[in-house]
Amino acid sequence: MKTIQLNQVTFQYPKSIKPSISKVTATFKAGQVSAIIGESGCGKSTLLKLIYGLLDANQGALYWGEDQITGPSKNLIPGMEQMKYLAQDFDLMPYITVRENVGKFLSNIYPALKRARVDELLEVVDMTQWAETKVQFLSGGQMQRVALARALAVEPEVLLLDEPFSHIDSFRKNALRQNLFAYLQKQQITCLIATHDMTDVLSFAEQVMVLHNGEVLAFDAVKPLYQNPPNEYVAGLFGEYSVWQDQEKEQYVFPHQLIFVAEPKGDCQIQEVFFRGGYYLLSVLGENQKKYWVQSAHECSVGIQGKVVLVN
């Protein structure tokens, strides 16, 4: 299996005042899910397009195994044949059925095999009951699921996903994610996913790259990066965080790492309380106007005095 390697890759769009991707060096492991995260406009989509071969890097080189990835300047039809790229616009054919869209690039020599393959993928994305429906009558989330099935149809070795669940309802999203990533793991398909959704990252990715203004701020296994974010930008991508200062160092901690202890003469006060379903999120103001985000299993009243404690 082939790794994806980037060596000092830089890309700048024409007329842009600065590069969208700047000196990115990384190796994405074969057969694993890797996430690319960062604020909007940081270069996530551009990086996927470079890896797929839709753009030419201005500097540096990209490789898939021993094969160099080149862009449209060297290819009449851009895009790596063994890769599939699912963009945020789905590029489906609206006047044909879901089944026909998914099977668009499959051979017609063996109709029974083609039908079985399409049925398998429709089950993965939970679109079986709409197989004979024309795409123009689908919702945005349904179209996204059809586009995902079509990207998998020709059994790519690498799948590049750009916000693949952004249009899908929450109640379907979790089951779809589980089905998709289980399928990718079973087939040993290398997957790179650009996302804002930390569920994609924490639950399914093994590596994560953090981009900021086109530069790599962090690239590591998911768990150690989450447990020890190197700066506020990285911590903020994972959700609410607090800056905790002890005698040795400053660290960035998440709400579940802090508890609020009520004390009449405490130096902290609860400012706001947010119900999050299985817990309550407390906005706590400490001394010197320092703000903490604290998770609580119980509802608390605004105005209660106390102290914030770091859980070991």
Disulfide bonds with the S-S distance in Angstrom:
none
